[in-house]
């Protein structure tokens, strides 16, 4: 099935070439007829016309070894393309770039009205400051310094209650010891029972005071822990206020539209005073240094191409220049309609000569070599209207026209893919004066 498809393609190409040759021959024949008619009207003797054969310079079609390659066509596209949209809806207050301008990454492209966003940011900032003040106040209530870790035992009120508890406990121990000593002395008769009862009462009172001091100390500990919970709540309030401030700052920053990367502005469909939504495009930024070339390679040749191989490209805008690039990506899928594979080549484009959308004829260089037929470029006539090429060659003293298919250029030589064979003598000058079958004189081979 594929063989019949390729045979059909060759048939149509040959038919097209034959048709182009027929048109060229007809045009030359018409010109020749006009020349003969003019000669009759001017009554110039035929013998004189016979002696007015043009003397032409010629050169030989040479066969030379060239690197194996795949000839194909494609179009240049930007390395990166971004339709820049706003992050917030609003009215455009300022546009800072025009089409064709170069912008650096982060450079401002346009600005939106930011009065409301500025007020919300100031409000959020004030709320954050209030939350921070409340936090410092809560920390001061428990004696917690900035950056210090919380320990309830270090709270001043707790320290005071702890000291009071320790003192009351010491007094209770001393009173209990006195009461026991009096109890021993009463048995020996050294003290009266009244003195003993008084000492016992003092001991019981001191123990009650110690118990009360312990309860006060524990209450202060609980209060300190509760106050620390207030600090935690205040810290949470500060965190929430900071988040609100950050959101307000982002909303303010979103009113400034910046370039996502360094490149050239290819479109800017907005104007000052225009209201834009999140879906509106403010500008299109293209990165064209380097630039990509999308090539369509026949399925049969796709397996020969590898990432990293060199590519030579020519564009109509620079007829005498060859651009150098390399293959950076190969689409793994084959287009079922065209039976081609998309190959991406990258070109440095430091001088920005290549533009997105330019049509290019490219040659993908492959390992190995092959033979090619070359002739001087000056021997080829190209019709821009039909994008067809032809040349004249000499056979039996007459100029003959040949429709040719061009390949790559090498210096002042151009490769002929079809229409000319090795050793043929091609004409280098008087090309616009010649017609098919005209007798010519040879000035000698060479350039």
Secondary structure, 3 states (H helix, E strand, C coil): CHHHHHHHHHHHHHHHHHHHHHHHHHHHHHHHHHHHHHHHHCCCCHHHHHCCCEEEEEEECEEEEEEEEEEEEEEEEEEEEEEEECCCCEEEEEECCCCCCEECCCCEEEEECCHHHHHHHHHHHHHHHHHHHHHHHHHHHCCCCCCCCCCHHHCHHHHHHHHHHHHHHHHHHHHHHHHHHHHHHHHHCCCCHHHHHHHHHHHHHHHHHHHHHHHHHHHHHHHHHHHHHHHHHHHHHHHHHHHHHHHHHHHHHCCEEECCCCEEEEECCCCCCCEECCCCEEEEEEEEEEEEEEEEEEHHHHCCCCCCCEEEEEECCEEEEEEEEEEEEECCCCCCCCCEEEEEEEECCCCCCCCCCCEEEEEEEEEEEEEEEEEEHHHCEEECCCCEEEEEEEECCEEEEEEEEEEEEECCEEEEEECCCCCCEEECCCCCCCCCCCEEEEEEECC
